[in-house]
C-alpha cells in the first residue's frame, strides 16, 4: 500500500514502525457547533484510510481528539451563559451520532482536551526548560520559532521571504504570520470561568499544544501516521511537529496525509452564500447517511470535491443499482471473473486510496453479476465494502413510516387508481426526497427507507 506523504511530497510504502499495527492520529472536531459536510469530508477520508489499512491485514490504533477548549468554544459557552463542559457536550454527542449515520468506524481513543491539561502543562514545562519557549509580559507562554531549526519543513516555508518576529496569540492565524505561537494563554476577562492553574499563572492551553500532548500520550513520542484537512497543514500541524520534536529530540511523525477542500456547487461553503450544510441539514432534506457518505468518498482525497445535490441524486441511483445486484447474489466460492474485479479494487485502494478506481472495479463487478444473474459473489462485495462502507446486505426490517410519507403513499394510491400517472410519479419523487423508495407490484406499492 502506497500513500502520499505531505512531508516528503512523494508516494511511499505504508509500513508499521513496529509489529503489525499502524498508530494513527486524526485531527477531530472543535466542538463549538454541529460539524459541517466539509469536516466530514476529512473524517470520511480518514475512515477509508483506516479501513484500507485493515483491508491489508494490519491493525490500527487510531486516536481522534476532541477540541473542547479554544477561542471558539469559550466564546460560545460564555455567549450562551453555560459552563464550558455543558456547552461542548451537546456537540460531542451530536458528533458521535453523525459518525454513526455516515458508517464511520470508531477510533480506539477520543481524548478531550479538558481531560489532559496536566499533560499539556508538562509539555510546556519541557519546552521552557530547553529554552525554546518564553513567558511574555502578560503571562502567556510562547514557542520560539527561530530556536527550532526544523520549523517549516512540513509546509516547506522559506523563512527569508516571510514576515517573522510576530506573536500569534490566536488559535488560528494567517499563513503569512510565521511567528512565535502561544503554548499557554494567560487568563483574561473574556475567558470568564474557563481557566486552570499553572506554573505561569491561571490560563488555558493553546490549540496546537493540545494535539502534541494527547497524541504522544496515547501513541508514543514517535508514531507512524497523522492526518487531517489541508487547512490544518499550516500552522497547526507545523506547530505540532515543532513542539513535540523540540521537547523530545525525536522524530514526531513519519508520514503526514492531508485531504483537499470541499466546495458546494463549485463555491466555498459559507452561510452568507446559502450553501453551508451540516450533516443534519442534509438528513432533514431527505438524504440518507449512506448517500452522503457515497458522495464524500467517491473522489480522490487529494482532489477538491464539489458537493452538489445532483451528486446526491446520482448517489441514490448508483446505490439502487448496487443493491439490485447484491440482492440476487449468493454465498459460495467466488468465480474467477469476480476475483479479477477484487484484484483491480485492491490495486486501486492501495494506490494512495484511488477511490474512483475502486468504484470502477465495484461497478464492473455489478455489471458482471447482473450478466450472470447473481452468482456466488457476496463475499467479494463484502470485501470491497470493508473499505467503502456503502453497500447494504440483507433484508431490511419493517419499520414505522413517518406520517408525512404515509400521507403521500395514500395520495399516490389514489392517483394510480385514477390512472393519473403524472401525479403518481410526482408523489413518488416527493417520497424519494424524504429518503424512502416506492416499488410497485401486482399486490400494490411497498415503501422502504433507502
C-alpha positions as CSV (number, residue, x, y, z in Angstrom):
1,X,0.0,0.0,0.0
2,X,1.4,3.4,-1.1
3,X,0.3,6.8,0.2
4,X,1.3,10.3,-0.4
5,X,3.5,11.8,2.4
6,X,2.9,15.6,2.7
7,X,6.2,15.8,4.5
8,X,8.4,14.4,1.7
9,X,5.9,15.1,-1.1
10,X,6.2,11.7,-2.6
11,X,4.4,8.3,-2.6
12,X,5.8,6.0,0.0
13,X,5.1,2.4,1.1
14,X,3.0,2.3,4.2
15,X,4.7,0.1,6.8
16,X,4.3,-0.1,10.6
17,X,7.2,1.3,12.6
18,X,7.0,-2.0,14.7
19,X,4.9,-5.1,14.6
20,X,1.7,-5.2,12.5
21,X,-0.1,-2.1,13.9
22,X,-0.3,1.4,12.4
23,X,-0.6,4.1,15.0
24,X,-2.7,6.9,13.6
25,X,-3.7,10.3,14.9
26,X,-6.5,12.2,13.2
27,X,-7.5,15.8,14.0
28,X,-11.0,15.7,15.3
29,X,-13.7,18.4,15.7
30,X,-13.7,21.6,17.6
31,X,-17.0,21.0,19.5
32,X,-18.5,24.5,19.3
33,X,-21.2,23.8,16.7
34,X,-22.5,20.9,14.6
35,X,-19.9,19.6,12.2
36,X,-20.5,20.5,8.6
37,X,-20.0,18.4,5.5
38,X,-16.6,19.9,4.9
39,X,-15.5,18.5,8.2
40,X,-17.0,15.1,7.3
41,X,-15.1,15.0,4.0
42,X,-11.9,14.8,6.2
43,X,-13.4,12.2,8.6
44,X,-14.7,10.1,5.7
45,X,-11.2,10.1,4.1
46,X,-9.7,9.1,7.4
47,X,-12.2,6.3,7.7
48,X,-11.4,5.0,4.2
49,X,-7.7,5.1,5.1
50,X,-8.3,3.2,8.3
51,X,-10.4,0.6,6.5
52,X,-7.9,0.2,3.7
53,X,-5.1,-0.5,6.3
54,X,-7.3,-3.1,7.8
55,X,-8.2,-4.5,4.4
56,X,-4.5,-5.2,4.0
57,X,-4.4,-7.3,7.2
58,X,-2.8,-4.7,9.5
59,X,-4.2,-3.4,12.8
60,X,-4.9,0.2,13.5
61,X,-4.7,2.2,16.8
62,X,-6.5,5.4,16.0
63,X,-6.7,8.5,18.2
64,X,-9.0,11.4,17.4
65,X,-9.0,14.4,19.6
66,X,-12.0,16.5,20.7
67,X,-11.1,20.1,21.0
68,X,-13.3,21.3,23.8
69,X,-11.3,24.3,24.9
70,X,-10.2,27.0,22.5
71,X,-11.2,30.5,21.4
72,X,-14.4,29.3,19.7
73,X,-15.7,27.0,22.5
74,X,-15.0,29.6,25.2
75,X,-16.7,32.3,23.2
76,X,-19.8,30.1,22.5
77,X,-20.1,28.9,26.1
78,X,-19.9,32.4,27.5
79,X,-22.4,33.8,25.0
80,X,-24.8,31.0,25.9
81,X,-24.2,31.6,29.6
82,X,-23.5,27.9,30.4
83,X,-20.5,26.0,31.7
84,X,-17.9,25.0,29.0
85,X,-18.5,21.3,29.7
86,X,-22.3,21.6,29.3
87,X,-21.9,23.6,26.1
88,X,-19.5,21.2,24.4
89,X,-21.3,18.1,25.5
90,X,-24.2,18.9,23.1
91,X,-21.8,19.0,20.2
92,X,-19.8,16.0,21.3
93,X,-22.9,13.9,21.4
94,X,-24.0,15.2,18.1
95,X,-20.7,14.4,16.5
96,X,-20.8,10.7,17.6
97,X,-24.3,10.4,16.3
98,X,-23.3,11.8,13.0
99,X,-20.4,9.4,12.7
100,X,-22.8,6.5,13.1
101,X,-25.0,8.0,10.3
102,X,-22.1,8.0,8.0
103,X,-20.9,4.5,9.0
104,X,-17.5,5.8,10.1
105,X,-15.6,3.2,12.2
106,X,-14.9,4.5,15.8
107,X,-11.4,5.3,16.8
108,X,-9.8,3.5,19.7
109,X,-9.4,6.7,21.8
110,X,-11.3,10.1,21.7
111,X,-9.3,12.2,24.1
112,X,-10.9,15.5,25.1
113,X,-8.5,18.5,25.6
114,X,-10.0,19.4,29.0
115,X,-9.2,16.0,30.4
116,X,-5.5,16.3,29.5
117,X,-4.5,19.7,30.9
118,X,-1.7,18.2,33.2
119,X,-0.1,16.6,30.1
120,X,-0.1,19.9,28.3
121,X,1.4,21.8,31.2
122,X,4.1,19.1,31.5
123,X,5.0,19.5,27.8
124,X,5.2,23.3,28.1
125,X,7.5,22.9,31.1
126,X,9.8,20.7,29.0
127,X,9.9,23.4,26.3
128,X,10.7,26.1,28.8
129,X,13.5,24.0,30.3
130,X,15.0,23.5,26.9
131,X,15.0,27.2,26.2
132,X,12.6,27.1,23.2
133,X,9.7,28.8,25.0
134,X,9.4,32.0,27.0
135,X,6.8,33.8,29.1
136,X,5.6,37.2,27.8
137,X,4.7,40.2,29.9
138,X,1.0,39.2,30.1
139,X,1.8,35.8,31.5
140,X,1.3,33.8,28.3
141,X,3.9,31.3,27.1
142,X,5.2,31.3,23.5
143,X,7.2,28.9,21.4
144,X,10.4,30.5,19.9
145,X,10.1,29.5,16.3
146,X,13.6,30.7,15.4
147,X,15.0,28.4,18.1
148,X,13.7,25.3,16.3
149,X,15.8,24.8,13.1
150,X,13.3,22.4,11.5
151,X,10.4,24.7,11.6
152,X,8.6,24.9,8.3
153,X,9.7,21.5,6.9
154,X,6.1,20.3,6.6
155,X,4.7,23.4,4.9
156,X,8.1,23.9,3.0
157,X,8.3,27.5,4.2
158,X,11.1,29.8,3.1
159,X,11.8,31.9,6.3
160,X,13.7,34.5,4.4
161,X,10.6,35.6,2.5
162,X,8.2,35.5,5.4
163,X,7.2,38.1,7.9
164,X,8.6,37.0,11.3
165,X,9.1,38.4,14.7
166,X,5.4,38.3,15.4
167,X,3.5,36.7,18.3
168,X,0.5,34.7,17.2
169,X,-1.9,34.6,20.2
170,X,-5.0,33.4,18.3
171,X,-5.5,29.7,18.0
172,X,-5.9,30.1,14.2
173,X,-4.0,32.6,12.2
174,X,-2.9,33.6,8.7
175,X,-0.2,31.6,6.9
176,X,1.9,34.7,6.5
177,X,2.3,35.0,10.2
178,X,5.3,32.9,10.7
179,X,5.8,33.9,14.3
180,X,6.0,32.7,17.9
181,X,2.8,30.9,18.8
182,X,1.0,30.5,22.1
183,X,1.6,27.4,24.1
184,X,-0.2,28.7,27.2
185,X,-2.6,31.6,27.2
186,X,-2.9,33.8,30.3
187,X,-6.4,34.2,31.7
188,X,-8.3,37.3,30.6
189,X,-11.7,38.6,31.4
190,X,-13.2,37.4,28.2
191,X,-12.4,33.8,29.3
192,X,-15.0,34.1,32.1
193,X,-14.9,31.0,34.3
194,X,-12.6,29.0,32.0
195,X,-9.1,28.5,33.3
196,X,-6.6,26.3,35.0
197,X,-3.7,27.0,37.4
198,X,-0.2,26.5,36.0
199,X,3.4,27.5,36.9
200,X,2.8,30.6,34.8
201,X,-0.5,31.6,36.4
202,X,-4.1,30.9,35.6
203,X,-4.9,30.3,32.0
204,X,-5.5,27.6,29.4
205,X,-3.6,25.8,26.7
206,X,-3.1,27.0,23.2
207,X,-4.8,24.9,20.5
208,X,-1.6,23.5,19.0
209,X,-0.2,22.1,22.2
210,X,-3.3,20.0,22.8
211,X,-2.7,17.6,19.9
212,X,1.0,17.2,20.5
213,X,0.4,16.3,24.2
214,X,-2.5,13.9,23.6
215,X,-1.1,12.2,20.5
216,X,2.2,11.4,22.3
217,X,0.4,10.2,25.4
218,X,-1.6,7.5,23.5
219,X,0.7,6.8,20.6
220,X,4.2,7.4,21.9
221,X,6.8,10.1,21.2
222,X,7.2,8.8,17.6
223,X,4.3,7.3,15.6
224,X,3.7,6.4,12.0
225,X,0.7,8.4,10.6
226,X,-1.0,11.7,11.2
227,X,-3.9,13.0,9.0
228,X,-6.2,16.0,8.7
229,X,-7.6,18.5,6.2
230,X,-5.2,20.5,4.1
231,X,-6.2,23.6,6.0
232,X,-4.5,22.1,9.1
233,X,-1.2,21.6,7.5
234,X,0.0,25.1,8.5
235,X,0.1,26.4,11.1
236,X,-1.5,23.6,13.2
237,X,0.5,20.5,12.1
238,X,3.7,22.5,11.6
239,X,3.4,23.7,15.2
240,X,2.6,20.2,16.5
241,X,5.9,19.0,14.9
242,X,7.9,21.9,16.5
243,X,6.5,21.4,20.0
244,X,6.9,17.6,20.0
245,X,10.4,17.4,18.4
246,X,11.8,20.3,20.4
247,X,10.6,18.6,23.6
248,X,11.7,15.0,22.8
249,X,14.6,15.4,20.3
250,X,12.9,12.6,18.3
251,X,11.1,12.3,15.1
252,X,7.4,13.1,15.8
253,X,5.5,11.5,12.9
254,X,6.8,9.5,9.9
255,X,4.0,10.1,7.4
256,X,1.5,13.0,7.1
257,X,-1.6,12.8,4.9
258,X,-4.0,15.7,4.1
259,X,-7.2,15.8,2.2
260,X,-8.3,18.6,-0.1
261,X,-11.1,21.1,0.5
262,X,-14.8,20.5,-0.2
263,X,-16.7,23.0,-2.2
264,X,-20.5,23.2,-2.5
265,X,-21.9,23.8,-6.0
266,X,-18.4,25.0,-7.0
267,X,-18.2,27.6,-4.3
268,X,-16.5,27.9,-0.9
269,X,-19.1,26.9,1.7
270,X,-20.4,29.8,3.7
271,X,-23.6,30.8,5.5
272,X,-23.8,34.0,3.5
273,X,-23.7,32.1,0.3
274,X,-26.6,29.9,1.5
275,X,-24.6,26.7,0.8
276,X,-23.5,25.9,4.3
277,X,-24.8,22.5,5.3
278,X,-24.4,20.3,8.4
279,X,-25.0,16.6,8.1
280,X,-28.3,17.2,9.9
281,X,-29.4,19.7,7.3
282,X,-28.9,17.1,4.5
283,X,-30.7,14.4,6.5
284,X,-33.6,16.8,7.1
285,X,-33.9,17.2,3.3
286,X,-34.5,13.5,2.9
287,X,-31.0,12.3,2.0
288,X,-29.6,9.3,3.9
289,X,-26.2,8.9,5.6
290,X,-25.3,6.2,3.1
291,X,-26.0,8.5,0.1
292,X,-24.0,11.3,1.7
293,X,-21.1,9.0,2.5
294,X,-21.1,7.8,-1.1
295,X,-20.5,11.3,-2.4
296,X,-17.9,12.1,0.2
297,X,-15.7,9.0,-0.5
298,X,-16.2,8.8,-4.3
299,X,-13.3,11.0,-5.2
300,X,-9.6,11.1,-4.6
301,X,-8.8,12.6,-1.2
302,X,-6.1,14.9,-2.6
303,X,-8.5,16.3,-5.2
304,X,-11.0,19.0,-4.4
305,X,-14.5,17.7,-4.0
306,X,-17.5,19.6,-5.4
307,X,-20.6,18.7,-3.3
308,X,-23.9,19.2,-5.1
309,X,-27.5,17.9,-4.8
310,X,-27.1,16.4,-8.2
311,X,-24.3,14.3,-6.9
312,X,-26.6,13.1,-4.1
313,X,-29.2,12.2,-6.8
314,X,-26.6,10.3,-8.7
315,X,-25.5,8.5,-5.5
316,X,-29.1,7.4,-4.8
317,X,-29.4,5.9,-8.3
318,X,-25.9,4.2,-8.1
319,X,-26.8,2.7,-4.7
320,X,-30.0,1.4,-6.1
321,X,-28.1,-0.3,-8.9
322,X,-25.7,-1.8,-6.4
323,X,-28.5,-3.0,-4.1
324,X,-30.3,-4.8,-7.0
325,X,-27.1,-6.6,-8.0
326,X,-26.2,-7.6,-4.4
327,X,-29.8,-8.9,-3.7
328,X,-29.5,-11.6,-6.4
329,X,-26.1,-12.8,-5.3
330,X,-25.4,-15.9,-3.2
331,X,-22.7,-17.3,-0.8
332,X,-20.1,-19.6,-2.1
333,X,-16.7,-19.8,-3.7
334,X,-16.3,-16.7,-5.9
335,X,-15.6,-17.3,-9.7
336,X,-12.5,-16.1,-11.4
337,X,-14.4,-13.2,-13.1
338,X,-15.4,-11.8,-9.7
339,X,-11.9,-12.3,-8.2
340,X,-10.5,-10.3,-11.1
341,X,-12.5,-7.3,-10.1
342,X,-11.4,-7.7,-6.5
343,X,-7.8,-7.6,-7.6
344,X,-8.5,-4.4,-9.5
345,X,-10.2,-3.0,-6.5
346,X,-7.3,-3.8,-4.2
347,X,-4.8,-2.3,-6.7
348,X,-6.8,0.9,-6.7
349,X,-7.2,1.4,-3.0
350,X,-3.5,0.5,-2.4
351,X,-2.5,3.2,-4.9
352,X,-2.9,6.2,-2.5
353,X,-6.6,5.5,-1.9
354,X,-7.6,5.7,-5.6
355,X,-11.3,5.6,-4.8
356,X,-12.5,6.4,-8.4
357,X,-10.6,3.4,-9.5
358,X,-12.1,1.3,-6.6
359,X,-15.6,2.3,-7.6
360,X,-14.9,1.4,-11.2
361,X,-13.9,-2.1,-10.0
362,X,-17.1,-2.2,-7.9
363,X,-19.4,-1.3,-10.9
364,X,-17.5,-3.8,-13.1
365,X,-18.5,-6.4,-10.6
366,X,-22.1,-5.2,-10.5
367,X,-22.2,-5.4,-14.3
368,X,-20.9,-8.9,-14.5
369,X,-23.0,-10.0,-11.5
370,X,-26.1,-8.9,-13.4
371,X,-24.9,-10.7,-16.5
372,X,-24.6,-13.9,-14.5
373,X,-27.9,-13.4,-12.7
374,X,-26.0,-13.0,-9.5
375,X,-23.8,-15.9,-8.6
376,X,-21.7,-16.7,-5.5
377,X,-20.0,-13.3,-5.2
378,X,-21.5,-11.9,-2.0
379,X,-18.1,-12.3,-0.2
380,X,-16.4,-10.2,-2.9
381,X,-18.9,-7.4,-2.4
382,X,-18.3,-7.7,1.4
383,X,-14.6,-7.4,1.0
384,X,-15.0,-4.3,-1.2
385,X,-17.4,-2.8,1.3
386,X,-14.9,-3.3,4.1
387,X,-13.2,-0.2,2.5
388,X,-16.2,1.6,1.0
389,X,-18.8,1.2,3.8
390,X,-21.8,2.0,1.5
391,X,-23.2,-1.4,0.4
392,X,-26.4,-2.8,2.0
393,X,-26.5,-6.5,2.8
394,X,-29.6,-8.4,4.0
395,X,-33.3,-7.8,4.2
396,X,-34.5,-4.6,5.7
397,X,-36.7,-5.0,8.8
398,X,-40.1,-3.5,8.6
399,X,-40.3,0.0,10.1
400,X,-42.9,2.5,11.0
401,X,-43.2,5.1,8.2
402,X,-43.4,8.8,9.1
403,X,-46.9,10.3,8.9
404,X,-45.9,12.5,6.0
405,X,-44.7,9.5,4.0
406,X,-47.9,7.6,4.8
407,X,-50.0,10.5,3.6
408,X,-48.1,10.7,0.3
409,X,-48.4,7.0,-0.2
410,X,-52.2,7.2,0.3
411,X,-52.4,10.1,-2.2
412,X,-50.3,8.1,-4.7
413,X,-52.5,5.0,-4.4
414,X,-55.5,7.2,-5.2
415,X,-53.6,8.7,-8.2
416,X,-52.7,5.3,-9.5
417,X,-56.3,4.1,-9.1
418,X,-57.4,7.1,-11.2
419,X,-54.6,6.3,-13.7
420,X,-53.1,9.7,-13.1
421,X,-49.6,8.6,-13.9
422,X,-48.1,12.1,-13.9
423,X,-49.3,12.7,-10.3
424,X,-48.2,9.2,-9.3
425,X,-44.7,10.0,-10.5
426,X,-44.7,13.4,-8.8
427,X,-45.7,11.8,-5.5
428,X,-43.1,9.0,-5.9
429,X,-40.4,11.7,-6.3
430,X,-41.7,13.5,-3.2
431,X,-41.5,10.3,-1.2
432,X,-37.9,9.7,-2.5
433,X,-36.9,13.2,-1.5
434,X,-37.8,12.2,2.1
435,X,-35.5,9.2,1.9
436,X,-37.9,6.4,1.0
437,X,-38.2,4.2,-2.1
438,X,-41.5,3.1,-3.5
439,X,-41.9,-0.1,-5.5
440,X,-45.0,-1.2,-7.4
441,X,-46.2,-4.8,-7.9
442,X,-49.4,-6.6,-8.5
443,X,-50.0,-6.6,-4.8
444,X,-49.7,-2.8,-4.6
445,X,-47.0,-0.4,-3.5
446,X,-44.3,-1.0,-0.9
447,X,-42.2,1.6,0.7
448,X,-38.8,1.2,2.5
449,X,-36.1,3.6,3.7
450,X,-33.3,3.9,1.3
